[in-house]
């Protein structure tokens, strides 16, 4: 079943999980779930069975429009989720969800920027304060309203090229992806997408290394490369279901897009309109011809630069594992800066951002963050989990 451009691959799921996916709302498949009836809740779950490898995979129906990918800025789509609060809470308020978790809701009007800062030698700079940063929106100086520098949990999507040319690279790529996940920490949540001419969600959000390893191993390298479609659909999946403060996509590919319905500009705008995902990319272009290599490098650099990420282009497969470690360190050592725009969000439009950092003891500093945002597409960020204890605990 295509989910906003991503097809769910069913392999070894329990019947209960299949029921949740199958009975999802067809109008907004990534957002809608039907709550089980009371009788269904009290019945014991049937025993888990081991998949017979001699039988073909059970693929859910492909009766929905595969692409164009559902726009992430669609208005009015209903959301039904067991973790959704019964009554809405205002910014800064703490409330109890139906699953017993207490959450704090952030200010939807605050623009939050994830910033990585490096010195002239490319080394992370970890000791800056709020006063070291300046922000401009459309050339107008802004006043920071919040500042945070600590390793926060991350919602991560790993997108791996599954086209035919990747067959002999997958072992090294899969190992590097697991290196990244292990380096990030147990509180982070990751999903896996294998893509060729279509994107397949082989594993939804989980912190289970074994589940992620199994998902990475479900590849059948063949076909073409619909990179832009996969990025747009995965960004939508990330912002729709990612519940952790940071949101990151890592794309690993060995060539240029040659099969997407979207072009590069449309893919960039899809990610920008979601207002948060940072894209990192690893381009395995060392054995590509120059024309394709140049096209792929241009696209990957654009996707990462516009969102505040970075692209890496290793000279061989032996370098990929080390790069995965660098990505993990970059994600962990970032600043989160918030401000309230001097221009009302109701005016809409695309806003160009510029962020500078200055500290005399560090010399010239470079700040990586997203290059802009669509003000009329600002959406409430995911709530921050506070405690499972009684209300009133200060975050």
Secondary structure, 3 states (H helix, E strand, C coil): CEECCEEECCCCCCHHHHHHHHCCCCCCCCCECCCCCHHHHHCCCCCCCCCCCCCCCCCCCCCCCCCCCCCCCCCCCCCECCCCCCCCCCCCCEEECCCCCEEECCCCCCEEEEEEEECCCCCECCCCCHHHEEEEECCEEECEEEEEECCCCEEEEEEEECCHHHHHHHHHHHHHHHHHHHHHCCCCEEEEEEECCCEEEEEEEECCHHHHHHHHCCCCCCCCCCHHHHHHHHHHHHHHHCCCCEEEEEEEECCCCCCCCCCHHHHHHHHHHHCCCEEEEEECCCCCCHHHHHHHHHHHHHHHHHHCCCEECCCCHHHHHHHHHHHHHHHHCCEEEEECCCCCHHHCCEEEEEEEECEHHHECCEEECCCEEEHHHCCCCCCEEEECCCCCCCC
